Amino acid sequence: MTTSFPPASTSRPPLAQIGPVAWVRKNLFNSWFNSILTILLGLILGNTLVSFVRWAFSLAQWQVIPANLPLYFVGRFPASEYWRIWVLVALLAALAGQTWGILAKTAPRLFSRPVLIGLAIAALIAVIFPTPLPYRLLIIGIEVLVAASAWFGWQMASKVPSFGKWLAIAWAIALPIALWLLLGGFGLRPVNINDWGGMLLTVFVSVVSILLSFPLGILLALGRQSTLPVIRWLSTAYIEVVRGLPLLSILFFASVMVPLFIPSNIRLNLVMRAIIGLTLFTAAYLAETIRGGLQSIPRGQTEASRALGLSTPLTLGLVVLPQALKVSIPAIVGLFISLLQDTTLLLIIGLFELLGISRSILANPQFIGRYAEAYLFIGLIFWVLCYAMSWGSRRLEQSLNTTH
Amino acid sequence: MRKWGSLLLAASLSVAAISACTSAPTDTTASPGAEGASPAATAAGGSRLDMVLQRGTLICGVEGTIPGFSFVDPSGTYSGLDVDVCRAIAAAVFGTSENIDSKIEFRNLDSTARFPAVQNGEVDVLSRNTTWTSSRDAAGGNGLEFAPTSFYDGQGLLVSKASGIQDIAGLAGKAVCVETGTTTELNLASRTKEAGVTINEVKFQDSNAAIAAFAEGRCEAFTSDRSQLAAKRTSLPNPDDYVLLDVVMSKEPLGPVTINGDSRWYDVVKWVTFGLIQAEEFGITQANVDQMLQDPNPDIQNFLGVQGELGQQLGLPADFMVHVIKAVGNYGEIYERNVGEGSELNIPRGPNELWTNGGLMYSPPFR
């Protein structure tokens, strides 16, 4: 029996489609219509980029930023006390680095290529940026500190299983230390909280509001699901009332109306008022986000833990909440990012956070009209802060990822 | 297990309490109206002067973002004409010119927050480009007290040369950028109505946004106080392309503000402001104030507290004006340093000259 093979030479195997040229041909120029679109968009983008570069290098007057750098970062914080800020930054850098190391413990390599590129870019910016030399050295030093503590944390995470717990305790201790460094007292010169400004104020108000609104949000979410009608109604009423009010009016209420209700000799700090306003506002949204997470947990989980004899609080604390919170991480971080950006509204109650301090700088007759430069700079700062948060949350999700 | 349950219950109840506290007052937000009486001023019984002295710091409301009047300079200190008025008041009250900024707490107030801040006692004095008007002064209006004018301003119109606008009639159908919540907005409405033209008002919460929109060509004209227009014009890409019209749409006397019904405190603010003008009239400057103490002129001796009891009558140290002048100088020095020839704004003194030089700055006698 003869089997007829097809003639071997009729078609050759396709050429491997690799390399940048092939990629461009396949993705950008695969039909005449796409070719036209590619060229058109390329022209528009190129033109925008060229005019931006031209503006940035010839028209823009960047001296507004280096001249006011301390204002941008710490506002009117006394210059003689800047060392306290550096100590705080170093402390936070060490803790953040170790946390990063722990979160990345499952990764095969700590310093992967994108991370190295990121570090290199940060170092380059620190070197190029026109600040006094000691500051550049300090910034580089802090970067080295982050990398070193990340490596330390990565090593420790695999050797000492309880390292994460210790780190959590260190973070908890860092908070009062940070307050002590910033506010003074106990041997340090006191600094009026009203003199804080710029990024210091933005970050402080955000961090404290996040820390306070998180437990409040969890309680409200649980309260709304409670079987006790009074608690359920009150939680629901709170959430619906606060969600029905714009943040601006809540802040305005906190700054203008609150003093009418308290005796005039007691003066509630403006920053505290802002934190209260932001916390109460965010907690309501957080409650709904977490409630969504709670509802996504199958009933079987609760029933199973009951069957094992766990009480209601233990069921919540050990079974339901950990799963619910894990599910809600992306939405919660989204809320926190918008909280960070909402701090720009503190301008309305007269706090000079990043946006407010820029406006005051722009009122200096020397820098009138440098809006684009100043706002571009704070836009960049906001982007870095927000991207760091979302990067951190993705790392957290990866390390908590226990689904099969 | 039972303990856990009660803990959770307690925690939830505290949430309930917080929610009850915060949701209840929001319903009554509207009731204490803008004309509200002054709970803060009367609550303590005494004058705000005693409160300030007891506290040891003066809380001064400023705008914080007006070129020449109040802004934060690169070293982190407040600077500007309004700010110097705050310093003058603090120097007089605390009887010192040394390190005066450590005795002042500046509070930044935008145009919507400024009057509530005075009424509820958040700030002791408002030195924030505030126009003195009848309704703001009246007890049935905003219920404020206006100290003497520290800067005579007036509303003007900035237009691009290309637009060809010459006067208010030329605004017909044109877009005009204006800051909302100010007298500027009301004046524009009444002047255009008077001229019988309809304009398209483009409103902004803040003047920087308004000028940016004007520079981008979103409106053909920008209206604001002339001092502000002069400052804003220097910031435009091509200042020569814009012209400040001769139109003066309003009288804008700007001065420090205190709360109604506290005449002891009001008198202090009023006479410190007058004192700045009087010092210029006497020719007393930051540099020569120590020599002037030996001046034989009895009016100057009274003024500087070498003799007489003008200071005590106001509840201030006898030599309060010496401290004021050492801290900030006389009115002319303040003007030149912040908005006049010594600054980039370079606004001619015009109506802000002394009455002896044809201006409006006039102080009643110190005797």
Interface residues (C-beta under 8 A of the other chain):
Chain A: A67 N68 P70 L71 G75 R76 F77 P78 A79 N192 N194 D195 G197 L216 L219 L220 L222 G223 S226 L228 V230 I231 L234 S235 A237 Y238 V241 V242 L245 F252 F253 S255 V256 M257 P259 L260 F261 P263 S264 N265 L270 L280 S311 T312 P313 L314 L316 L347 I348 I349 G350 L351 F352 G356 I357 R359 S360 I361 L362 A363 N364 P365 Q366 I368 G369 Y371
Chain B: M1 W4 G5 L7 L8 L9 A11 S12 L13 V15 A16 I18 S19 A20 T22 S23 P25 T26 T29 P32 G36 P39 A40 A43 A44 M51 G64 T65 I66 P67 G68 S70 F71 V72 D73 P74 S75 G76 T77 S79 E105 F106 R107 N108 L109 D110 T112 A113 P116 A117 N120 G121 E122 D206 N208 A212 A231 K232 T234 S235 L236 P237 S343 E344 L345
